[in-house]
Amino acid sequence: MLLFKKKFLDAIRNGKKTQTVRIWPKRRLKVGQREFVPGLGKVEIVGFDAVRPTDLTDADARADGFESREALLVELRQIYGNTLDSLRCFKITFRYPDASTDQDRLG
């Protein structure tokens, strides 16, 4: 299961959010895997890369539903605190809706 704050669900539905950054001690997902998102259904993981928060770009921020890299880092620091730069960070790219799971959502 991949959890998102409710404020991001519409952006995912509209295709404005196609990426998320997570701080995990180890890799939890793999490319091609389908993950359930409460309130949405399933998404397909299309990219999964380790990244340092300092290496995130404005393009990463836009894919994550933010206007700038700085706005994304502010959000991440609100979630993970000032230790963000010392934690293991993963950039997860996903596709919604996942055409192969449309039947899962409909029936």
N, C-alpha and C positions, 0 to 999 in steps of 0.2 A: 504494500500500500504506500502511496506517495501522498503526503498531506500538504495542503496549501491553505493559507488564510482565505477566508471568504472573499476578501476584497480583491483577490486575484482571479477568481473563477470566471468572471465575465471576460477578462482580458485573454484567458486561455480559450474560452469559447469563440472569441472573435479573432483568434490567431495573432493577437498582439503580444502574447507571452508564449514563447516557444522554448524557454530555457529556465532553469532554476539553479541556484548555487546552494550547495549543502555542505555542512561541516560534519563529516563522519570519520570515525577512527579507521574505517576500512571501506573498501568498495562494496556497495550493496546491490548494485544493478549492473546489467550488461546490455549492450546494444542488441536490439531485436526483442528484448523482453517487453511484455505488456504489464502495466501496473494499473491497479484500480485507484482512482482518485475520487473520494467521496464528493458527491454533488455533481460529478461530471461523467463518470464511467471510466473507461480504460483509455490510457495513452500508450503510445509505443515509444520506447526509448530509442532514439536515433543517434545519440552521441553521449559519451561519458568520458570526461577527461579530468585528470588531476590538474589543479591550477593554484597558484598562489594568489591571494586576494589582491596583492599589489600589481599583479599582471592582468587583472580584469580591465576591459576596455569600455569605451562608450558604446561600441557595437554589442558587447556582452550585456551591458545595462539595458539597451533598447530591446534586445531579445528577451530579457528578463522582465520587461514591462516598466522600466524606469527611464527617465529622460536623460540621465547622465550617469557616468561611473560614480561620481560623488554621491548621488542620490541612492544608488545601489549599496555603496559602502556604508552609508548612514543606516540604512535598513538592516544590513547584516550586523553592524555593531549594536543595534538595538536588540537583536536576537541573541548574538553570541558574545557581546561585551568587548572590552578592550583587548582581549586575548585573541581576537580574530586572526591577526597576522601570524600567530604561532600555531594555529590549528591546521589540520589537513582539510583541504577544500576541494570539492568536486563540482565541475560544471556539467550539468545534465541537460541535454537537448532532447525534446520530445515532440511527438506529432499527435495532434488531436483535431478532429476525431480520427481514431484509428479505423480505417475502412474495414479491416478484418474483424473488428469487434462491434460493428453497427448492430448486428443481430443480438449481441449480448445486451445492448442497451434497449433494444426494441422488444425483445421477447425473452 
